[in-house]
């Protein structure tokens, strides 16, 4: 009866209460109501960061109602026929109690303490409304329909609920004023009063680095949600609050985590592991809209339970299609329900795989992907933080440098603006110097921070100009931890987006061999292998010399072994992408054929569920058919499953997959017709298909 909603999946100050159904039995309703009242009572022992008195008042009110509810349940048989007012009263009470529970959950939620403090006026008003709702519900109850000994007590409770005062408490008012003053000082380029800000942190129960970090992460998620609401005015204020908590975390919290001196073990690494575990069980194709086949930016669920990207399904509906695209079922309602859990998973998937979420649409509203700050207070606060962290590198103690590198790593993970602040403050040369340390934690945090900064175009030039390329390749080759080596590979991928840097990286004698060693290392994680593959892919684009180096390093046999025996579809897909580029040259195609990749690629094309994997298969087969000789085409023509898979790509694949499938079909048809007519068999010249690329 009681709707279970995970508090972390519900936005604060939203109350998705459900009215009990009309035909519910009174005994079921009472049992659920009493259970709900006990749940509310249990909040009395929890910590309230704000609105403590208001919360205590409503909890006491609910507790005082419990004897009344118990007596009604015990005397249920004494109810007179037609006592519908009793059911109506308790249905309304149930709805109100649900909302009270949600509100109390929000006030005791870790990470939401500063946000709830700043919403104190709204919270007090909500308590007032819900208290009045309790009185209104009891007004409906007909005491003549049952013998109730506690009638006078209930009357007093009704009067108390109706006239009770719920106001913002004095200490909460003071804390709000201190926060607003701190934001104003940021705007005027002054540091806030440390003593006052520390008093606020203590008032709301934020006393450790971990608690402060939870506040930052929660506010970041709130900004993401608000960014999807057009016309929202809250984003700027939320950005200011997040900047304040980031400032406090970096400058006020003396230790990263009590009982744990290793910065790299705190927060980010554990979070990344949890995300990785969840994402490892999910097919990334499930993140694509069934209509557009693109990653969804705003997934919504329709009446049939299927999920689509909002813009795609709206276009579908406005075209007059009032049926579900997947099932064909006619819809009774075109209501769209935001799928917040899926959207969060897609965002995590994009972050984990370095896919810019701005590419998913809604660029102007996703503040984390914008180089501009969300507010003036955020701009000045983050400049102060960046300058202070760079100043920590002047300390000769490596632990302080490690702490600064770790904070830079966190700040630069998702925010382009934070990256720009850190780069402008001069963080890149400092982080590069730290790569030579013998402290494994400091080295990992430094290279991870550089990875995040390398996603910002301006930092790439600074890395190369400060002799960073040699240092990064050094970490890739001899990094103290596998995590450091995998981050170094990812940095090379971003640097390789520049044509000039791509060439320079290839000329580094240990760059490509070290990437291949990373991919080959059985002790490494799947993430390390993927980073190595992606970096290798980036270096091969439009660089024939790098392709020669890959062949000389015997990478082809390694990649073919991955597509033959690896169970990780993501690694197979990335290996196919690299092989497809290698096959663009005749010597590369010959090496791939020598390793027996042709039948494997055919099997993957017919069996794989990954759209991207199938596209790379088609690319590989097309290159092999043009650069591997007529024997390859003859083999493909004899395949019973190939044509069906190619025609499937024409209708179901991406535009690139469709073009490449069409080109391969034309090659196969031409070969078949020439062989049937007895003409000399030859592969169609490459230049006729140059448009495919």
C-alpha positions in Angstrom: 0.0 0.0 0.0 2.8 2.4 0.9 4.6 3.4 -2.2 8.4 2.8 -1.9 10.4 5.4 -3.6 14.2 5.6 -3.2 14.9 9.0 -1.9 18.1 9.3 -4.0 16.0 8.8 -7.2 13.5 11.5 -6.2 14.4 15.2 -6.5 14.1 17.1 -3.2 10.9 19.1 -2.5 8.9 16.9 -4.9 6.1 14.9 -3.4 4.9 12.0 -5.7 2.2 10.9 -3.3 -0.5 8.6 -4.5 -4.1 8.8 -3.4 -5.5 5.5 -2.1 -7.9 3.8 -4.5 -11.6 4.3 -3.9 -12.5 0.7 -3.3 -9.7 0.1 -0.7 -10.8 -1.7 2.4 -10.8 0.3 5.7 -8.7 -2.3 7.5 -6.0 -2.2 4.7 -6.1 1.6 4.7 -5.7 1.8 8.5 -2.9 -0.7 8.6 -1.0 1.3 6.0 -1.7 4.6 7.7 -0.4 3.3 11.0 2.7 1.9 9.4 3.3 5.3 7.7 2.8 7.1 11.0 5.5 4.9 12.6 7.8 5.6 9.7 7.3 9.4 10.3 7.9 8.9 14.1 11.2 7.3 13.5 12.5 10.5 12.0 12.6 12.0 15.5 16.0 10.4 16.1 17.6 11.6 12.9 19.7 14.7 12.3 17.9 17.7 10.8 20.3 20.3 9.3 17.5 22.9 9.2 13.9 23.4 10.2 14.5 21.3 13.4 11.6 22.7 15.4 9.1 22.6 12.5 10.0 19.0 11.8 9.6 18.1 15.5 6.2 19.7 15.6 4.8 17.6 12.8 6.4 14.4 14.1 4.8 15.1 17.5 1.4 15.7 15.8 1.6 12.4 14.0 2.6 10.5 17.2 -0.3 12.0 19.1 -2.7 10.8 16.4 -1.4 7.2 16.7 -3.7 6.2 19.7 -6.7 7.5 17.8 -5.8 5.4 14.7 -5.2 2.4 16.9 -8.6 2.7 18.5 -10.4 3.1 15.2 -8.7 -0.1 14.0 -9.7 -2.0 17.2 -13.3 -0.8 16.9 -13.6 -1.1 13.1 -16.5 -3.6 13.5 -18.5 -0.9 15.4 -18.6 1.4 12.4 -22.1 2.2 11.2 -23.2 1.4 7.6 -22.6 4.2 5.2 -19.7 5.7 7.2 -17.9 6.8 4.0 -16.6 9.8 5.8 -14.2 7.6 7.8 -12.6 6.2 4.7 -12.4 9.7 3.1 -10.8 11.1 6.3 -8.1 8.4 6.4 -7.5 8.5 2.6 -6.7 12.2 2.9 -4.6 11.6 6.0 -2.7 8.9 4.1 -2.0 11.3 1.2 -0.8 14.0 3.7 1.4 11.5 5.6 3.1 10.5 2.4 4.0 14.1 1.7 5.3 14.5 5.2 7.5 11.5 4.9 9.0 12.9 1.6 9.6 16.3 3.2 11.3 14.7 6.3 13.4 12.5 4.0 14.6 15.6 2.2 15.5 17.4 5.5 17.6 14.4 6.6 19.2 13.6 3.3 23.0 13.6 3.2 24.3 15.9 0.5 21.2 18.1 0.4 21.8 20.0 3.6 22.9 23.4 2.2 20.2 23.2 -0.5 17.5 22.5 2.2 18.8 25.3 4.4 18.5 27.8 1.6 14.9 26.6 1.0 13.9 27.0 4.6 11.1 29.5 3.9 9.6 27.1 1.4 10.0 24.2 3.7 8.3 26.0 6.6 5.5 26.9 4.4 5.1 23.3 3.3 5.0 22.2 6.9 2.2 24.7 7.5 0.2 23.5 4.5 0.6 19.8 5.5 -0.3 20.5 9.1 -3.5 22.3 7.9 -4.2 19.3 5.7 -4.2 17.0 8.7 -6.8 19.2 10.4 -8.9 19.3 7.3 -8.9 15.5 6.9 -10.0 15.1 10.6 -12.8 17.6 10.0 -14.4 15.1 7.6 -14.4 12.3 10.2 -17.9 11.6 11.6 -17.4 10.8 15.3 -21.1 9.7 15.5 -20.3 6.7 13.4 -18.0 5.0 16.0 -17.5 5.1 19.7 -14.3 7.1 20.3 -13.1 7.9 23.8 -10.4 10.3 22.5 -12.7 12.7 20.8 -11.7 15.7 23.0 -8.0 14.9 22.4 -8.5 14.8 18.7 -10.4 18.1 18.8 -7.4 19.6 20.5 -5.0 18.1 17.9 -7.1 19.5 15.1 -7.0 23.0 16.7 -3.3 22.7 17.2 -2.7 21.6 13.6 -4.8 24.4 12.2 -3.3 27.2 14.3 0.3 26.0 14.7 3.0 28.4 13.6 5.7 27.2 11.3 8.4 29.8 10.7 12.1 29.9 9.6 14.1 29.4 12.8 16.5 32.1 14.0 19.7 30.1 13.5 18.6 29.1 10.0 18.0 32.7 9.2 21.5 33.6 10.4 23.0 30.8 8.4 21.2 31.9 5.2 22.5 35.4 5.7 26.0 34.2 6.1 25.8 32.2 2.9 24.4 35.1 1.0 27.1 37.4 2.3 29.8 34.8 1.3 28.4 34.8 -2.3 28.4 38.6 -2.4 32.0 38.6 -1.3 32.9 36.1 -4.0 31.2 38.5 -6.6 33.3 41.3 -5.3 36.5 39.2 -5.5 36.9 38.8 -1.7 37.3 35.7 0.3 34.4 35.0 2.6 34.7 35.2 6.4 36.2 31.8 7.3 34.8 31.8 10.9 31.3 32.6 9.7 31.3 30.0 7.0 32.7 27.4 9.3 29.8 28.1 11.7 27.4 27.5 8.9 29.1 24.2 8.0 28.9 23.1 11.6 25.2 24.2 11.9 24.2 22.0 8.9 26.4 19.1 10.0 29.0 19.3 7.2 32.2 18.7 9.2 34.3 16.3 7.1 35.7 16.3 3.5 33.4 13.4 2.6 30.3 15.3 3.8 31.4 18.4 1.9 32.0 16.4 -1.2 28.5 14.9 -1.0 27.1 18.5 -0.9 29.1 19.4 -4.1 28.0 16.3 -5.9 24.3 16.7 -4.9 24.3 20.4 -6.1 26.0 19.3 -9.3 23.2 16.8 -10.0 20.6 19.5 -9.2 22.2 21.8 -11.7 22.0 19.1 -14.3 18.3 18.6 -13.6 17.5 22.3 -13.6 19.5 22.7 -16.8 17.0 20.5 -18.6 14.1 22.8 -17.6 13.8 25.7 -20.0 13.4 29.0 -18.4 14.7 27.8 -15.0 16.2 30.6 -12.9 17.7 28.4 -10.3 20.8 27.3 -12.2 22.8 30.4 -11.4 22.1 30.2 -7.7 22.8 26.5 -7.5 26.1 27.1 -9.3 27.0 29.7 -6.7 26.2 27.3 -3.8 28.2 24.6 -5.5 31.2 26.9 -5.9 30.9 27.8 -2.1 31.0 24.1 -1.1 33.9 23.4 -3.6 35.8 26.3 -2.0 35.1 24.9 1.5 36.1 21.4 0.5 39.4 22.5 -1.1 40.4 25.1 1.5 38.8 24.3 4.8 38.8 20.6 5.1 42.1 19.6 6.5 42.1 15.9 5.6 40.5 14.2 2.6 39.0 11.4 4.7 39.4 10.4 8.3 41.5 7.2 8.7 42.6 7.3 5.1 45.6 9.3 3.9 45.5 8.1 0.3 43.7 10.8 -1.7 43.3 8.7 -4.7 41.2 6.1 -2.7 38.6 8.7 -1.7 35.5 9.6 -3.5 36.2 9.5 -7.2 37.8 6.1 -7.5 35.1 4.3 -5.5 32.4 6.2 -7.4 34.0 5.2 -10.7 34.1 1.6 -9.6 30.4 1.6 -8.7 29.5 3.3 -12.0 31.7 0.8 -13.9 30.0 -2.1 -12.2 26.6 -0.9 -13.1 27.5 0.1 -16.7 29.3 -3.3 -17.3 25.9 -5.0 -17.1 24.2 -2.6 -19.5 24.3 -2.7 -23.3 25.1 0.9 -24.4 22.6 0.4 -27.3 19.9 0.6 -24.7 20.9 4.3 -24.2 19.9 5.0 -27.8 16.5 6.3 -28.9 14.6 3.6 -30.9 13.5 6.4 -33.3 16.7 8.4 -33.9 19.2 5.7 -33.0 21.2 8.4 -31.2 22.2 8.6 -27.5 19.2 10.0 -25.6 19.7 13.5 -24.0 16.3 13.6 -22.3 14.8 10.1 -22.1 11.0 10.0 -21.4 8.7 7.0 -21.0 5.3 6.8 -22.6 2.2 4.8 -21.7 3.4 1.5 -23.0 6.5 1.6 -20.8 9.0 2.2 -23.7 11.5 5.0 -23.5 12.4 7.5 -26.2 14.3 10.8 -26.5 11.9 13.6 -25.8 12.5 15.5 -29.0 12.1 12.4 -31.2 8.9 11.2 -29.7 7.4 14.7 -29.7 8.1 14.9 -33.5 6.5 11.5 -33.8 3.3 12.7 -32.0 3.1 16.0 -33.8 3.2 14.1 -37.1 -0.1 12.6 -36.2 1.2 9.2 -35.0 -0.7 8.4 -31.8 0.8 4.9 -31.5 3.8 3.5 -29.8 6.7 3.3 -32.4 7.9 0.0 -31.0 4.7 -1.9 -30.3 2.3 -0.2 -32.6 -0.3 0.0 -29.8 -2.6 3.0 -29.9 -2.1 5.3 -27.0 -4.8 6.5 -24.7 -2.5 9.3 -23.4 0.6 11.0 -24.8 1.9 12.0 -21.4 5.7 11.9 -21.2 7.3 10.8 -17.9 11.0 11.8 -17.5 13.2 8.7 -16.9 15.6 10.3 -14.4 17.4 7.1 -13.6 18.2 6.3 -17.2 19.3 9.9 -17.9 21.7 9.7 -15.0 23.1 6.4 -16.3 23.5 7.9 -19.8 25.4 10.9 -18.3 27.6 8.5 -16.3 28.2 6.4 -19.4 29.2 9.6 -21.4 31.6 10.7 -18.6 33.1 7.2 -18.3 33.7 7.0 -22.0 34.7 10.6 -22.6 31.7 11.4 -24.7 30.9 15.1 -24.5 27.3 15.4 -23.2 27.0 18.6 -25.2 26.9 16.4 -28.3 23.7 14.9 -27.0 21.8 18.2 -27.5 20.6 21.0 -25.3 24.0 22.7 -25.3 22.8 26.0 -24.0 21.2 24.4 -20.9 23.8 22.0 -19.7 25.9 24.4 -17.6 28.6 21.8 -16.8 29.4 21.6 -20.5 29.7 25.3 -20.9 33.0 27.3 -20.7 31.0 30.2 -19.2 30.3 30.2 -15.5 26.8 29.8 -14.2 27.1 32.9 -12.0 29.5 35.7 -11.1 30.0 34.2 -7.6 30.9 30.9 -9.2 33.4 32.5 -11.6 35.3 34.4 -8.9 35.1 31.6 -6.3 36.6 29.0 -8.7 39.4 31.4 -9.7 40.3 31.7 -6.0 40.2 28.0 -5.6 42.4 27.4 -8.7 44.9 29.9 -7.5 45.1 28.4 -4.0 45.5 24.9 -5.3 48.4 26.0 -7.6 49.9 27.7 -4.6 49.9 24.4 -2.7 52.5 23.1 -5.2 55.1 25.5 -3.7 55.1 23.3 -0.6 57.9 20.8 -0.8 55.9 18.1 1.0 54.6 15.7 -1.6 51.4 15.0 0.4 50.3 18.6 -0.1 51.0 18.4 -3.8 49.1 15.2 -3.9 46.1 16.8 -2.2 46.1 19.7 -4.6 46.4 17.3 -7.6 43.4 15.3 -6.3 41.3 18.4 -5.8 42.2 19.5 -9.4 41.2 16.0 -10.6 37.8 16.3 -9.0 37.1 19.9 -10.0 38.1 19.3 -13.7 36.2 16.0 -14.1 32.9 17.4 -15.5 33.1 21.1 -15.7 34.6 22.9 -18.7 34.6 26.2 -16.8 36.6 24.6 -13.9 39.1 23.3 -16.4 39.6 26.8 -17.9 40.1 28.3 -14.4 42.8 25.7 -13.6 44.6 26.1 -16.9 44.6 29.9 -16.6 46.0 29.6 -13.1 49.0 27.7 -14.4 48.2 24.2 -13.2 49.4 22.3 -16.3 53.2 22.8 -15.8 52.8 22.0 -12.1 51.0 18.7 -12.7 53.5 17.7 -15.4 56.4 18.1 -12.9 54.5 15.9 -10.4 54.5 13.0 -13.0 58.1 12.3 -12.1 57.4 11.7 -8.4 58.0 8.3 -6.9 54.7 8.6 -4.9 52.3 6.4 -6.8 49.2 8.2 -5.5 50.5 11.6 -6.4 51.5 10.4 -9.9 48.1 8.9 -10.5 46.2 12.0 -9.3 48.4 14.3 -11.5 47.9 12.3 -14.7 44.2 11.9 -14.0 43.9 15.7 -13.5 45.9 16.2 -16.8 43.5 13.8 -18.5 40.5 15.9 -17.5 42.3 19.1 -18.4 43.3 17.7 -21.8 39.6 17.7 -22.8 39.9 21.5 -22.8 41.5 22.4 -26.1 43.7 25.2 -24.7 45.4 22.9 -22.3 46.7 20.6 -25.1 49.0 23.2 -26.4 50.3 23.9 -22.9 51.0 20.2 -22.3 53.1 19.9 -25.5 54.8 23.3 -25.1 55.9 22.3 -21.6 57.6 19.1 -22.7 54.7 17.2 -21.4 54.5 14.6 -24.2 57.7 12.9 -23.1 56.6 12.8 -19.5 53.2 11.4 -20.4 54.7 8.7 -22.6 57.1 8.0 -19.7 54.1 7.4 -17.4 52.5 5.2 -20.1 55.6 3.1 -20.3 56.7 2.9 -16.6 53.8 4.3 -14.6 53.9 3.2 -10.9 50.3 2.0 -11.1 48.1 0.5 -13.9 45.6 3.3 -13.3 48.3 5.9 -14.1 49.2 4.1 -17.3 45.6 3.9 -18.4 45.1 7.7 -17.7 48.3 8.4 -19.7 46.8 6.5 -22.7 43.7 8.6 -22.5 45.6 11.8 -22.5 47.4 10.7 -25.7 44.0 10.2 -27.3 42.9 13.8 -26.6 46.3 15.1 -27.8 45.9 13.1 -31.0 42.9 15.1 -31.9 45.4 17.6 -33.3 47.0 16.6 -36.6 50.4 17.9 -35.7 50.4 16.3 -32.2 49.3 13.0 -33.7 52.4 13.0 -35.8 54.7 14.0 -33.0 53.3 11.3 -30.7 53.9 8.7 -33.3 57.5 9.8 -33.6 58.0 9.2 -29.8 59.8 5.8 -29.9 58.0 4.3 -26.9 54.5 5.7 -27.5 52.9 3.1 -29.8 54.8 0.1 -28.3 53.7 1.2 -24.8 50.0 1.5 -25.9 50.2 -2.0 -27.4 51.8 -3.3 -24.2 48.9 -1.7 -22.2 46.3 -3.5 -24.4 48.2 -6.8 -24.1 48.7 -6.6 -20.3 46.5 -9.3 -18.8 46.8 -7.8 -15.3 45.3 -4.6 -16.6 41.6 -3.6 -16.3 39.2 -3.4 -19.2 39.3 0.3 -18.8 43.1 0.3 -19.4 42.7 -1.9 -22.5 40.0 0.4 -23.9 42.0 3.5 -23.3 44.9 1.9 -25.1 42.7 0.9 -28.1 41.1 4.4 -28.3 44.4 6.1 -28.2 45.8 3.8 -30.9 42.7 4.6 -33.0 43.3 8.3 -32.6 46.9 8.0 -33.7 46.1 6.1 -36.8 43.7 8.6 -38.3 45.2 10.1 -41.4 48.7 9.1 -40.4 50.2 6.4 -42.7 53.5 6.5 -40.8 51.8 5.6 -37.6 50.0 2.7 -39.4 53.5 1.4 -40.4 54.6 1.7 -36.8 51.6 -0.3 -35.6 52.3 -3.1 -38.1 56.0 -3.1 -37.0 54.9 -3.5 -33.4 52.9 -6.6 -34.3 49.6 -5.1 -33.1 47.5 -6.8 -35.7 47.8 -10.3 -34.2 46.9 -8.9 -30.8 43.8 -7.1 -32.1 42.6 -10.1 -34.1 43.0 -12.3 -31.0 40.8 -9.8 -29.1 38.0 -10.1 -31.7 38.4 -13.8 -31.8 38.2 -14.6 -28.1 37.3 -11.5 -25.9 34.0 -11.7 -24.2 33.8 -7.9 -23.7 31.8 -6.5 -26.5 33.2 -3.0 -26.0 36.8 -4.2 -26.5 35.8 -6.2 -29.5 34.1 -3.1 -31.0 37.2 -0.9 -30.4 39.5 -3.5 -31.8 37.4 -3.7 -35.0 37.6 0.1 -35.3 41.4 0.0 -35.2 41.6 -2.9 -37.6 39.3 -1.1 -40.1 41.8 1.8 -40.3 44.8 -0.6 -40.6 43.1 -2.4 -43.4 42.9 0.8 -45.5 46.5 0.1 -46.6 47.4 -3.0 -48.6 50.1 -4.2 -46.2 47.7 -3.7 -43.3 45.0 -5.7 -45.1 47.5 -8.5 -45.8 48.5 -8.7 -42.1 44.9 -8.9 -41.0 44.1 -11.6 -43.5 47.1 -13.6 -42.5 45.8 -13.6 -38.9 42.5 -15.1 -40.0 40.3 -12.2 -39.2 38.0 -12.4 -42.2 35.6 -15.3 -41.0 35.6 -13.7 -37.5 34.4 -10.4 -38.9 31.7 -12.1 -40.8 30.5 -13.9 -37.8 30.5 -10.8 -35.6 28.5 -8.9 -38.3 25.8 -11.6 -38.3 25.6 -12.2 -34.5 26.5 -8.9 -32.8 23.8 -6.8 -31.1 26.0 -3.6 -31.2 25.2 -1.2 -33.9 28.6 0.4 -33.6 30.3 -3.0 -33.7 28.4 -3.9 -36.9 29.4 -0.6 -38.5 33.1 -1.2 -37.8 32.7 -4.8 -39.2 31.3 -3.4 -42.5 34.2 -0.9 -42.6 36.7 -3.7 -42.1 35.1 -5.9 -44.7 34.9 -3.0 -47.2 38.6 -2.2 -46.7 39.7 -5.8 -47.0 37.6 -6.3 -50.2 39.4 -3.3 -51.8 42.9 -3.9 -50.5 43.1 -7.6 -49.9 42.7 -8.9 -53.5 40.0 -10.8 -55.4 40.2 -13.8 -53.2 38.7 -11.8 -50.3 35.7 -10.8 -52.5 35.3 -14.3 -53.7 35.2 -15.5 -50.1 32.6 -12.8 -49.2 30.4 -13.7 -52.2 30.2 -17.3 -51.0 29.0 -16.2 -47.5 25.4 -17.1 -47.0 24.7 -14.6 -44.3 26.6 -11.5 -45.5 24.1 -10.0 -47.9 21.3 -10.3 -45.4 23.4 -8.5 -42.8 24.4 -5.8 -45.3 20.8 -5.1 -46.4 19.8 -5.0 -42.7 22.4 -2.2 -42.2 20.9 -0.2 -45.1 17.6 0.1 -43.2 18.7 -0.2 -39.5 22.3 1.0 -39.3 23.7 4.5 -39.0 24.1 6.7 -42.1 27.8 5.8 -42.3 27.0 2.1 -41.9 24.4 2.4 -44.7 26.8 4.1 -47.1 29.6 1.5 -46.5 27.1 -1.4 -46.8 25.9 0.0 -50.1 29.5 0.3 -51.3 30.3 -3.3 -50.3 27.1 -4.6 -51.9 28.1 -2.9 -55.2 31.5 -4.5 -55.0 30.0 -8.0 -54.4 27.4 -7.6 -57.2 30.0 -6.4 -59.7 32.3 -9.3 -58.8 29.5 -11.8 -59.2 28.3 -10.4 -62.5 31.8 -10.4 -63.9 32.5 -14.0 -62.8 29.1 -15.1 -64.2 29.8 -13.5 -67.6 33.3 -15.0 -67.8 35.0 -11.6 -67.7 38.2 -11.0 -65.9 37.5 -10.6 -62.2 38.8 -7.5 -60.5 37.9 -5.3 -57.6 36.4 -2.0 -58.4 39.0 0.8 -58.1 39.3 2.5 -54.7 38.7 6.0 -56.2 35.2 5.1 -57.2 34.3 4.7 -53.5 36.2 7.6 -52.1 32.9 9.3 -51.2 32.1 6.6 -48.7 34.9 7.8 -46.6 
